[in-house]
Amino acid sequence: MRVLVTGGSGFAGRHLIAHCEAEGDEVVAISRGSGVDLLDAGATAEAVAGCAPDVVVHLAAQAHVGRSWEQPRQTLHDNVAMTLNVLEAVRAHAPEAAVVAAASGEVYGPPPSLPVDETAALRPQNPYAVSKAAADLLAGFYADAHGVRVVRARAFNHSGPGQEPIYAIASFARQIAAGLVAEDDPVLIVTGNPDTRRDYTDVRDVVRAYRDLALHGVSGEAYNICSGRPASAGELVQALGEASGVRVDHVVDPQLVRAHEVLEVRGSYEKLRAATGWEPLIDLDRTLSDSVAWWQKELREHV
């Protein structure tokens, strides 16, 4: 297939490009440095028309919850505007293309029961989640009103090698790797709330799901991408220490504890499995060890 990936230089984007190329796809990426501003409707339309894609995977977004509290206006504007411009461009210039619009498990907020499935009401609890809920509804509207082949992919927390350390597992893995490089004993790990539990999936499994949904997802439908296996920050720190063979001094920084935070997120991927046969293949221990190994290599190369 010819696959157009927005956000191609981002964490998931890089892994998706690698996966699609391994499957034999021709990939065109819109990313930082590509010269295409997705906030510019004309530039977006020109890029889609020039690519003539079979599949568009829209990943580009302001994607950090913490930053969304600091920049709510920009987060809301940018995430909705970019999604609108991509959908309009596909409607006008690639009407046969399948679109995978990446949303987030954050759109559910505190669910009435766990695990949360796609029938749960959207109750976002931070500006990023509100922006992704709006973009998700916009994608559904384009499927209903305009007949665009849009699948709504609600990916829960994902991690793995190459992620920025502004996200939990990447931050903890980097701290472990820095301690290993410095030969610290014990290794100091600083976190926010140690008790909040999140549903983590390896990014390499997540991008498989994106491609599978492009092929087999039903237009207009939403699909959770998750593992159904939640872990707390405290559990992650303990597991990282055990995987790395080091003693850990775990310190909670009150400034990193977010107000108005959902205490547990756990999803169901049954609908995704029924549609595509997808299952998470990479367990959390491998995600953690691969993340630490990636950071060790990165830190040693920049010493």
C-alpha positions as CSV (number, residue, x, y, z in Angstrom):
1,M,0.0,0.0,0.0
2,R,1.0,3.6,-0.2
3,V,0.7,4.9,3.3
4,L,0.7,8.6,4.4
5,V,1.8,9.0,8.0
6,T,1.3,12.3,9.7
7,G,3.5,12.9,12.7
8,G,6.1,10.7,11.1
9,S,9.0,12.0,13.2
10,G,7.2,11.3,16.4
11,F,7.6,8.3,18.7
12,A,4.8,6.2,17.3
13,G,5.3,7.6,13.8
14,R,8.8,6.3,13.5
15,H,7.8,2.9,14.7
16,L,4.8,2.8,12.3
17,I,7.0,3.8,9.3
18,A,9.4,1.0,10.2
19,H,6.5,-1.5,10.5
20,C,4.9,-0.5,7.2
21,E,8.1,-0.6,5.3
22,A,8.8,-4.1,6.8
23,E,5.4,-5.1,5.4
24,G,6.4,-3.9,1.9
25,D,4.4,-0.6,2.0
26,E,5.5,2.6,0.3
27,V,5.5,5.3,3.1
28,V,5.3,9.0,2.8
29,A,5.7,10.9,6.0
30,I,4.6,14.4,7.0
31,S,6.7,15.4,9.9
32,R,8.9,18.1,11.4
33,G,11.2,19.2,8.6
34,S,8.9,17.9,5.8
35,G,7.8,21.4,4.9
36,V,4.1,20.7,5.4
37,D,2.2,22.5,8.1
38,L,-0.9,20.5,9.0
39,L,-2.4,23.7,10.5
40,D,-2.4,25.1,6.9
41,A,-5.4,23.6,5.1
42,G,-4.0,24.4,1.7
43,A,-0.7,22.8,2.4
44,T,-2.3,19.7,3.8
45,A,-4.6,19.4,0.8
46,E,-1.6,19.7,-1.6
47,A,0.4,17.1,0.3
48,V,-2.5,14.6,0.3
49,A,-3.2,15.2,-3.4
50,G,0.5,14.8,-4.3
51,C,0.8,11.5,-2.3
52,A,-2.4,9.8,-3.6
53,P,-2.4,7.5,-0.6
54,D,-4.3,4.2,-0.1
55,V,-4.1,4.7,3.7
56,V,-3.6,7.8,5.9
57,V,-2.6,7.3,9.5
58,H,-3.1,10.6,11.3
59,L,-0.8,10.6,14.4
60,A,0.3,14.3,14.4
61,A,-0.8,16.0,17.7
62,Q,0.1,18.0,20.7
63,A,0.3,14.8,22.7
64,H,1.5,15.5,26.3
65,V,-1.1,15.7,29.1
66,G,1.1,17.9,31.4
67,R,1.8,20.4,28.6
68,S,-1.9,20.6,27.8
69,W,-2.6,22.0,31.2
70,E,0.0,24.7,30.5
71,Q,-1.2,25.3,26.9
72,P,-4.9,24.4,26.8
73,R,-5.8,26.8,24.0
74,Q,-3.0,25.7,21.7
75,T,-3.6,22.0,22.4
76,L,-7.3,22.2,21.7
77,H,-6.9,24.3,18.6
78,D,-4.0,22.4,17.1
79,N,-5.3,18.9,17.6
80,V,-8.8,19.7,16.2
81,A,-7.5,21.9,13.4
82,M,-5.0,19.3,12.1
83,T,-7.5,16.6,12.2
84,L,-10.0,18.7,10.3
85,N,-7.5,19.7,7.7
86,V,-6.4,16.0,7.1
87,L,-10.0,14.8,6.8
88,E,-11.0,17.6,4.4
89,A,-7.9,16.9,2.3
90,V,-8.8,13.2,2.1
91,R,-12.4,13.9,1.3
92,A,-11.4,16.2,-1.6
93,H,-8.3,14.6,-3.0
94,A,-8.2,10.9,-1.8
95,P,-11.8,9.8,-1.3
96,E,-11.0,6.1,-1.6
97,A,-8.3,6.2,1.0
98,A,-8.8,4.6,4.4
99,V,-8.0,6.9,7.3
100,V,-6.9,5.8,10.8
101,A,-7.5,8.7,13.2
102,A,-5.5,8.2,16.3
103,A,-7.3,9.2,19.5
104,S,-6.5,8.2,23.0
105,G,-7.8,6.1,25.9
106,E,-7.7,9.4,27.8
107,V,-11.0,10.3,26.2
108,Y,-12.9,8.1,28.6
109,G,-11.8,9.8,31.8
110,P,-13.0,7.9,34.9
111,P,-15.1,5.0,33.5
112,P,-18.1,3.7,35.4
113,S,-16.6,0.2,35.2
114,L,-13.3,-1.6,34.3
115,P,-12.2,-2.6,31.8
116,V,-13.6,0.2,29.7
117,D,-14.8,-0.7,26.2
118,E,-15.9,1.5,23.3
119,T,-19.5,1.8,24.5
120,A,-18.4,4.0,27.5
121,A,-19.3,7.6,27.4
122,L,-16.5,10.1,26.7
123,R,-15.6,12.1,29.8
124,P,-12.2,13.6,29.3
125,Q,-10.4,15.0,32.3
126,N,-7.6,17.2,30.9
127,P,-7.2,19.6,28.0
128,Y,-5.3,17.0,25.9
129,A,-8.1,14.4,26.4
130,V,-10.8,17.0,25.5
131,S,-8.9,17.8,22.2
132,K,-8.6,14.1,21.3
133,A,-12.3,13.5,22.1
134,A,-13.2,16.3,19.9
135,A,-11.0,15.0,17.1
136,D,-12.4,11.5,17.6
137,L,-16.0,12.8,17.2
138,L,-14.9,14.8,14.2
139,A,-13.6,11.7,12.6
140,G,-16.8,9.9,13.2
141,F,-18.8,12.8,11.7
142,Y,-16.7,12.6,8.5
143,A,-17.5,8.9,8.2
144,D,-21.2,9.5,8.8
145,A,-21.8,12.8,6.9
146,H,-19.2,12.6,4.1
147,G,-18.6,8.8,3.6
148,V,-14.9,9.1,4.3
149,R,-13.5,5.7,5.3
150,V,-12.4,6.7,8.8
151,V,-11.5,4.3,11.7
152,R,-11.1,5.8,15.1
153,A,-8.2,4.2,17.0
154,R,-8.2,4.9,20.8
155,A,-4.7,4.0,21.8
156,F,-4.0,3.8,25.6
157,N,-0.6,4.5,27.1
158,H,2.2,3.1,24.9
159,S,5.9,3.0,25.4
160,G,9.1,1.5,24.2
161,P,12.5,2.3,22.9
162,G,13.0,5.9,21.6
163,Q,10.3,7.6,23.6
164,E,10.8,11.1,25.1
165,P,11.4,11.1,28.8
166,I,8.4,13.4,29.4
167,Y,6.4,10.2,29.6
168,A,6.3,7.8,32.6
169,I,8.1,4.6,31.4
170,A,10.6,6.6,29.3
171,S,11.4,8.9,32.2
172,F,11.9,6.0,34.7
173,A,13.9,4.0,32.2
174,R,16.2,6.9,31.5
175,Q,16.8,7.4,35.2
176,I,17.6,3.7,35.6
177,A,20.0,3.9,32.5
178,A,21.7,7.0,33.9
179,G,22.3,5.3,37.2
180,L,23.7,2.2,35.4
181,V,26.0,4.3,33.3
182,A,27.2,6.2,36.5
183,E,27.4,2.9,38.4
184,D,25.2,4.3,41.2
185,D,24.0,2.1,44.0
186,P,21.2,2.5,44.7
187,V,19.8,4.3,41.6
188,L,17.6,7.3,42.4
189,I,14.2,7.3,40.6
190,V,11.9,10.3,41.0
191,T,8.2,9.9,40.1
192,G,4.8,11.5,40.5
193,N,1.9,9.7,42.2
194,P,3.1,6.1,42.7
195,D,-0.4,4.6,42.9
196,T,-2.1,5.7,39.6
197,R,-2.5,2.7,37.3
198,R,-2.3,2.9,33.5
199,D,-2.8,0.4,30.8
200,Y,0.5,0.1,29.0
201,T,1.1,-1.4,25.5
202,D,4.4,-1.6,23.6
203,V,4.5,0.9,20.8
204,R,5.5,-1.9,18.4
205,D,2.2,-3.6,19.1
206,V,0.3,-0.3,18.8
207,V,1.5,0.4,15.3
208,R,0.7,-3.1,14.2
209,A,-2.9,-2.3,15.3
210,Y,-3.0,0.9,13.3
211,R,-2.1,-0.9,10.1
212,D,-4.5,-3.8,10.9
213,L,-7.3,-1.3,11.4
214,A,-6.5,0.4,8.1
215,L,-7.1,-3.0,6.4
216,H,-9.9,-4.4,8.5
217,G,-11.5,-1.7,10.6
218,V,-15.1,-0.7,10.0
219,S,-15.5,2.9,8.9
220,G,-16.9,5.2,11.6
221,E,-16.2,2.6,14.4
222,A,-13.9,3.2,17.4
223,Y,-11.4,0.6,18.6
224,N,-9.4,0.5,21.8
225,I,-5.7,-0.4,21.4
226,C,-4.5,-1.6,24.8
227,S,-3.2,-4.5,26.7
228,G,-5.7,-4.8,29.5
229,R,-2.8,-5.1,31.9
230,P,-2.5,-1.9,34.1
231,A,0.5,-1.1,36.2
232,S,1.2,1.7,38.7
233,A,4.3,3.9,38.7
234,G,5.5,2.2,41.9
235,E,5.2,-1.2,40.2
236,L,7.0,0.1,37.1
237,V,9.9,1.3,39.2
238,Q,10.2,-2.0,41.0
239,A,10.0,-3.9,37.8
240,L,12.7,-1.7,36.2
241,G,15.0,-2.2,39.1
242,E,14.5,-6.0,39.0
243,A,15.0,-6.2,35.2
244,S,18.2,-4.1,35.4
245,G,19.6,-5.9,38.5
246,V,20.0,-2.7,40.6
247,R,18.7,-1.4,43.9
248,V,16.3,1.5,43.5
249,D,15.7,4.5,45.8
250,H,12.2,5.6,44.8
251,V,11.3,9.2,45.7
252,V,7.9,10.8,45.1
253,D,8.1,14.5,44.0
254,P,4.9,16.3,45.1
255,Q,5.3,18.7,42.2
256,L,5.0,15.8,39.7
257,V,1.7,14.7,41.3
258,R,-1.1,16.0,39.0
259,A,-4.4,17.2,40.4
260,H,-7.6,15.9,38.9
261,E,-6.1,12.6,37.8
262,V,-7.9,9.4,36.9
263,L,-6.6,6.8,39.4
264,E,-6.9,3.7,37.2
265,V,-7.2,3.2,33.4
266,R,-7.7,-0.3,32.0
267,G,-9.2,-1.1,28.6
268,S,-10.7,-3.9,26.7
269,Y,-9.4,-4.7,23.2
270,E,-12.0,-7.4,22.4
271,K,-13.5,-5.3,19.6
272,L,-10.1,-4.8,18.0
273,R,-9.3,-8.6,18.3
274,A,-12.7,-9.5,16.8
275,A,-12.1,-7.2,13.8
276,T,-8.5,-7.8,13.0
277,G,-7.2,-10.8,15.1
278,W,-4.8,-8.4,16.8
279,E,-3.3,-9.4,20.2
280,P,-0.5,-7.6,22.2
281,L,2.7,-9.7,21.6
282,I,5.3,-7.8,23.6
283,D,5.0,-8.1,27.4
284,L,5.7,-5.2,29.8
285,D,9.0,-6.7,31.0
286,R,10.4,-6.6,27.5
287,T,9.1,-3.0,27.0
288,L,10.9,-2.0,30.1
289,S,14.2,-3.8,29.4
290,D,14.3,-2.5,25.8
291,S,13.6,1.0,27.0
292,V,16.5,0.9,29.5
293,A,18.9,-0.6,26.9
294,W,17.9,2.1,24.4
295,W,18.6,4.8,27.0
296,Q,21.9,3.3,28.0
297,K,23.1,3.4,24.4
298,E,21.8,6.9,24.0
299,L,23.5,8.2,27.1
300,R,26.8,6.5,26.5
301,E,26.9,7.9,23.0
302,H,26.5,11.5,24.3
303,V,28.9,11.3,27.3
